[in-house]
Amino acid sequence: MDQADHQKQQLIRWIQAEVARSLGRRYAVKLELLDAASLRDLQRLLRDLDHEKQMAVRNARLFPWQ
Protein backbone atom coordinates (compact mmCIF):
# COMPACT_ATOMS: atom_id res chain seq x y z
CA MET A 1 0.00 0.00 0.00
CA ASP A 2 1.52 3.31 -0.99
CA GLN A 3 1.32 6.59 0.93
CA ALA A 4 -1.68 7.94 -1.02
CA ASP A 5 -3.72 4.78 -0.39
CA HIS A 6 -2.80 4.86 3.28
CA GLN A 7 -3.93 8.49 3.61
CA LYS A 8 -7.16 7.69 1.77
CA GLN A 9 -7.87 4.79 4.15
CA GLN A 10 -7.21 7.07 7.13
CA LEU A 11 -9.69 9.61 5.74
CA ILE A 12 -12.28 6.89 5.21
CA ARG A 13 -11.87 5.60 8.77
CA TRP A 14 -12.09 9.16 10.17
CA ILE A 15 -15.26 9.89 8.19
CA GLN A 16 -16.89 6.62 9.21
CA ALA A 17 -16.04 7.23 12.87
CA GLU A 18 -17.25 10.84 12.74
CA VAL A 19 -20.57 9.88 11.13
CA ALA A 20 -21.06 7.12 13.71
CA ARG A 21 -20.20 9.51 16.57
CA SER A 22 -22.36 12.35 15.31
CA LEU A 23 -25.39 10.36 14.30
CA GLY A 24 -25.12 7.30 16.50
CA ARG A 25 -25.33 4.86 13.60
CA ARG A 26 -23.36 3.61 10.63
CA TYR A 27 -24.29 4.07 7.00
CA ALA A 28 -23.38 1.77 4.11
CA VAL A 29 -21.78 4.48 1.97
CA LYS A 30 -19.00 3.23 -0.31
CA LEU A 31 -16.45 5.89 0.53
CA GLU A 32 -13.75 3.89 -1.27
CA LEU A 33 -15.28 5.01 -4.57
CA LEU A 34 -14.49 8.66 -3.85
CA ASP A 35 -11.15 10.20 -4.69
CA ALA A 36 -8.95 11.75 -1.99
CA ALA A 37 -10.03 15.32 -2.81
CA SER A 38 -13.71 14.42 -2.43
CA LEU A 39 -13.00 12.66 0.86
CA ARG A 40 -11.21 15.76 2.17
CA ASP A 41 -14.18 17.91 1.13
CA LEU A 42 -16.53 15.51 2.90
CA GLN A 43 -14.31 15.69 5.98
CA ARG A 44 -14.43 19.49 5.86
CA LEU A 45 -18.23 19.38 5.46
CA LEU A 46 -18.59 17.17 8.54
CA ARG A 47 -16.36 19.48 10.58
CA ASP A 48 -18.30 22.55 9.40
CA LEU A 49 -21.62 20.92 10.29
CA ASP A 50 -20.34 20.00 13.74
CA HIS A 51 -19.14 23.58 14.24
CA GLU A 52 -22.54 24.95 13.16
CA LYS A 53 -24.26 22.58 15.58
CA GLN A 54 -22.03 23.71 18.44
CA MET A 55 -22.67 27.37 17.61
CA ALA A 56 -26.43 26.80 17.53
CA VAL A 57 -26.34 25.08 20.93
CA ARG A 58 -24.20 27.87 22.37
CA ASN A 59 -26.51 30.57 21.01
CA ALA A 60 -29.58 28.75 22.31
CA ARG A 61 -28.04 28.66 25.78
CA LEU A 62 -26.95 32.32 25.68
CA PHE A 63 -30.17 33.67 24.16
CA PRO A 64 -33.00 31.28 25.09
CA TRP A 65 -35.64 33.90 24.34
CA GLN A 66 -34.76 34.04 20.64
C-alpha positions as CSV (number, residue, x, y, z in Angstrom):
1,M,0.0,0.0,0.0
2,D,1.5,3.3,-1.0
3,Q,1.3,6.6,0.9
4,A,-1.7,7.9,-1.0
5,D,-3.7,4.8,-0.4
6,H,-2.8,4.9,3.3
7,Q,-3.9,8.5,3.6
8,K,-7.2,7.7,1.8
9,Q,-7.9,4.8,4.1
10,Q,-7.2,7.1,7.1
11,L,-9.7,9.6,5.7
12,I,-12.3,6.9,5.2
13,R,-11.9,5.6,8.8
14,W,-12.1,9.2,10.2
15,I,-15.3,9.9,8.2
16,Q,-16.9,6.6,9.2
17,A,-16.0,7.2,12.9
18,E,-17.3,10.8,12.7
19,V,-20.6,9.9,11.1
20,A,-21.1,7.1,13.7
21,R,-20.2,9.5,16.6
22,S,-22.4,12.4,15.3
23,L,-25.4,10.4,14.3
24,G,-25.1,7.3,16.5
25,R,-25.3,4.9,13.6
26,R,-23.4,3.6,10.6
27,Y,-24.3,4.1,7.0
28,A,-23.4,1.8,4.1
29,V,-21.8,4.5,2.0
30,K,-19.0,3.2,-0.3
31,L,-16.5,5.9,0.5
32,E,-13.8,3.9,-1.3
33,L,-15.3,5.0,-4.6
34,L,-14.5,8.7,-3.9
35,D,-11.1,10.2,-4.7
36,A,-8.9,11.7,-2.0
37,A,-10.0,15.3,-2.8
38,S,-13.7,14.4,-2.4
39,L,-13.0,12.7,0.9
40,R,-11.2,15.8,2.2
41,D,-14.2,17.9,1.1
42,L,-16.5,15.5,2.9
43,Q,-14.3,15.7,6.0
44,R,-14.4,19.5,5.9
45,L,-18.2,19.4,5.5
46,L,-18.6,17.2,8.5
47,R,-16.4,19.5,10.6
48,D,-18.3,22.6,9.4
49,L,-21.6,20.9,10.3
50,D,-20.3,20.0,13.7
51,H,-19.1,23.6,14.2
52,E,-22.5,25.0,13.2
53,K,-24.3,22.6,15.6
54,Q,-22.0,23.7,18.4
55,M,-22.7,27.4,17.6
56,A,-26.4,26.8,17.5
57,V,-26.3,25.1,20.9
58,R,-24.2,27.9,22.4
59,N,-26.5,30.6,21.0
60,A,-29.6,28.7,22.3
61,R,-28.0,28.7,25.8
62,L,-27.0,32.3,25.7
63,F,-30.2,33.7,24.2
64,P,-33.0,31.3,25.1
65,W,-35.6,33.9,24.3
66,Q,-34.8,34.0,20.6
